[in-house]
């Protein structure tokens, strides 16, 4: 007797890899913050960036949005490099892209 088991096929409808772009932006932001001189601000930012990149945040984008706002507030109150500010803006833009694709129904 031969048993045939169905398997899940890979979706072919990816929209520009918006989640991949967002993940890459988070990684670049984290790298820029790691390169800052050690400080309380650096430690706070790394903690919250890791939270934003976590699986829990990917599964709950509202939580990720809240984490982005928190990081933006920390950055605005601290003296950080332009590179960190630029990468944070990149994260925010990619997050907005993801939310826009979800709203349009392009991502489930």
C-alpha positions as YAML, in Angstrom:
chain: A
units: angstrom
residues:
- id: 1
  name: UNK
  ca: [0.00, 0.00, 0.00]
- id: 2
  name: UNK
  ca: [1.37, 3.41, -1.00]
- id: 3
  name: UNK
  ca: [0.44, 6.38, 1.15]
- id: 4
  name: UNK
  ca: [0.45, 9.71, -0.59]
- id: 5
  name: UNK
  ca: [0.75, 12.67, 1.75]
- id: 6
  name: UNK
  ca: [0.05, 16.18, 0.57]
- id: 7
  name: UNK
  ca: [2.56, 18.85, 1.42]
- id: 8
  name: UNK
  ca: [2.35, 22.59, 1.74]
- id: 9
  name: UNK
  ca: [3.69, 24.38, -1.30]
- id: 10
  name: UNK
  ca: [5.56, 27.63, -1.08]
- id: 11
  name: UNK
  ca: [3.43, 30.68, -1.88]
- id: 12
  name: UNK
  ca: [4.29, 32.47, -5.10]
- id: 13
  name: UNK
  ca: [2.56, 35.79, -4.36]
- id: 14
  name: UNK
  ca: [5.20, 37.54, -2.27]
- id: 15
  name: UNK
  ca: [4.83, 41.29, -2.34]
- id: 16
  name: UNK
  ca: [8.30, 42.81, -2.72]
- id: 17
  name: UNK
  ca: [9.55, 40.92, 0.32]
- id: 18
  name: UNK
  ca: [8.27, 43.63, 2.66]
- id: 19
  name: UNK
  ca: [8.84, 41.49, 5.74]
- id: 20
  name: UNK
  ca: [12.36, 40.67, 4.59]
- id: 21
  name: UNK
  ca: [13.04, 44.37, 3.99]
- id: 22
  name: UNK
  ca: [11.74, 45.19, 7.47]
- id: 23
  name: UNK
  ca: [13.91, 42.51, 9.04]
- id: 24
  name: UNK
  ca: [16.95, 43.84, 7.19]
- id: 25
  name: UNK
  ca: [16.24, 47.39, 8.36]
- id: 26
  name: UNK
  ca: [16.02, 46.19, 11.98]
- id: 27
  name: UNK
  ca: [19.35, 44.38, 11.60]
- id: 28
  name: UNK
  ca: [21.06, 47.48, 10.17]
- id: 29
  name: UNK
  ca: [19.64, 49.65, 12.96]
- id: 30
  name: UNK
  ca: [20.89, 47.20, 15.58]
- id: 31
  name: UNK
  ca: [24.34, 47.15, 14.00]
- id: 32
  name: UNK
  ca: [24.51, 50.96, 14.02]
- id: 33
  name: UNK
  ca: [23.50, 51.07, 17.70]
- id: 34
  name: UNK
  ca: [26.03, 48.37, 18.66]
- id: 35
  name: UNK
  ca: [28.72, 50.58, 17.11]
- id: 36
  name: UNK
  ca: [27.81, 53.51, 19.40]
- id: 37
  name: UNK
  ca: [30.01, 54.15, 22.42]
- id: 38
  name: UNK
  ca: [28.75, 52.10, 25.39]
- id: 39
  name: UNK
  ca: [26.17, 54.04, 27.39]
- id: 40
  name: UNK
  ca: [22.84, 53.64, 29.12]
- id: 41
  name: UNK
  ca: [21.14, 54.88, 25.96]
- id: 42
  name: UNK
  ca: [22.93, 52.29, 23.85]
- id: 43
  name: UNK
  ca: [21.86, 49.50, 26.23]
- id: 44
  name: UNK
  ca: [18.23, 50.69, 26.23]
- id: 45
  name: UNK
  ca: [18.17, 50.87, 22.45]
- id: 46
  name: UNK
  ca: [19.64, 47.40, 22.00]
- id: 47
  name: UNK
  ca: [17.10, 45.96, 24.45]
- id: 48
  name: UNK
  ca: [14.15, 47.55, 22.63]
- id: 49
  name: UNK
  ca: [15.52, 46.79, 19.15]
- id: 50
  name: UNK
  ca: [15.81, 43.12, 20.13]
- id: 51
  name: UNK
  ca: [12.22, 43.30, 21.38]
- id: 52
  name: UNK
  ca: [11.10, 44.85, 18.07]
- id: 53
  name: UNK
  ca: [12.88, 42.13, 16.10]
- id: 54
  name: UNK
  ca: [11.50, 39.31, 18.24]
- id: 55
  name: UNK
  ca: [9.14, 36.64, 16.97]
- id: 56
  name: UNK
  ca: [6.46, 37.94, 19.35]
- id: 57
  name: UNK
  ca: [6.56, 41.35, 17.66]
- id: 58
  name: UNK
  ca: [6.44, 39.83, 14.18]
- id: 59
  name: UNK
  ca: [3.33, 37.91, 15.23]
- id: 60
  name: UNK
  ca: [1.80, 41.06, 16.80]
- id: 61
  name: UNK
  ca: [2.56, 44.03, 14.58]
- id: 62
  name: UNK
  ca: [0.74, 46.40, 16.93]
- id: 63
  name: UNK
  ca: [3.37, 45.53, 19.54]
- id: 64
  name: UNK
  ca: [6.10, 46.20, 16.97]
- id: 65
  name: UNK
  ca: [4.55, 49.59, 16.18]
- id: 66
  name: UNK
  ca: [4.56, 50.47, 19.88]
- id: 67
  name: UNK
  ca: [8.21, 49.42, 20.15]
- id: 68
  name: UNK
  ca: [9.10, 51.60, 17.16]
- id: 69
  name: UNK
  ca: [7.48, 54.60, 18.85]
- id: 70
  name: UNK
  ca: [9.37, 53.91, 22.07]
- id: 71
  name: UNK
  ca: [12.71, 53.67, 20.23]
- id: 72
  name: UNK
  ca: [11.95, 56.88, 18.32]
- id: 73
  name: UNK
  ca: [11.31, 58.66, 21.64]
- id: 74
  name: UNK
  ca: [14.58, 57.40, 23.13]
- id: 75
  name: UNK
  ca: [16.49, 58.49, 20.03]
- id: 76
  name: UNK
  ca: [14.89, 61.96, 20.06]
- id: 77
  name: UNK
  ca: [15.89, 62.48, 23.71]
- id: 78
  name: UNK
  ca: [19.46, 61.24, 23.33]
- id: 79
  name: UNK
  ca: [22.44, 62.24, 21.28]
- id: 80
  name: UNK
  ca: [22.93, 59.48, 18.74]
- id: 81
  name: UNK
  ca: [24.67, 59.39, 15.39]
- id: 82
  name: UNK
  ca: [22.97, 60.41, 12.17]
- id: 83
  name: UNK
  ca: [23.45, 56.82, 11.01]
- id: 84
  name: UNK
  ca: [21.26, 55.53, 13.86]
- id: 85
  name: UNK
  ca: [18.60, 58.15, 13.05]
- id: 86
  name: UNK
  ca: [18.68, 57.21, 9.37]
- id: 87
  name: UNK
  ca: [18.34, 53.48, 10.08]
- id: 88
  name: UNK
  ca: [15.50, 54.15, 12.52]
- id: 89
  name: UNK
  ca: [13.71, 56.07, 9.80]
- id: 90
  name: UNK
  ca: [14.31, 53.13, 7.47]
- id: 91
  name: UNK
  ca: [12.72, 50.74, 9.99]
- id: 92
  name: UNK
  ca: [9.71, 53.04, 10.35]
- id: 93
  name: UNK
  ca: [9.28, 53.31, 6.57]
- id: 94
  name: UNK
  ca: [9.47, 49.54, 6.06]
- id: 95
  name: UNK
  ca: [7.02, 49.00, 8.92]
- id: 96
  name: UNK
  ca: [4.64, 51.45, 7.24]
- id: 97
  name: UNK
  ca: [5.05, 49.50, 3.97]
- id: 98
  name: UNK
  ca: [4.10, 46.25, 5.72]
- id: 99
  name: UNK
  ca: [1.05, 47.85, 7.32]
- id: 100
  name: UNK
  ca: [0.01, 49.37, 3.98]
- id: 101
  name: UNK
  ca: [0.27, 45.99, 2.23]
- id: 102
  name: UNK
  ca: [-1.83, 44.39, 4.96]
- id: 103
  name: UNK
  ca: [-4.45, 47.13, 4.69]
- id: 104
  name: UNK
  ca: [-4.63, 46.67, 0.90]
- id: 105
  name: UNK
  ca: [-5.06, 42.91, 1.36]
- id: 106
  name: UNK
  ca: [-1.79, 42.14, -0.40]
- id: 107
  name: UNK
  ca: [-0.56, 40.26, 2.69]
- id: 108
  name: UNK
  ca: [-2.74, 38.12, 4.89]
...
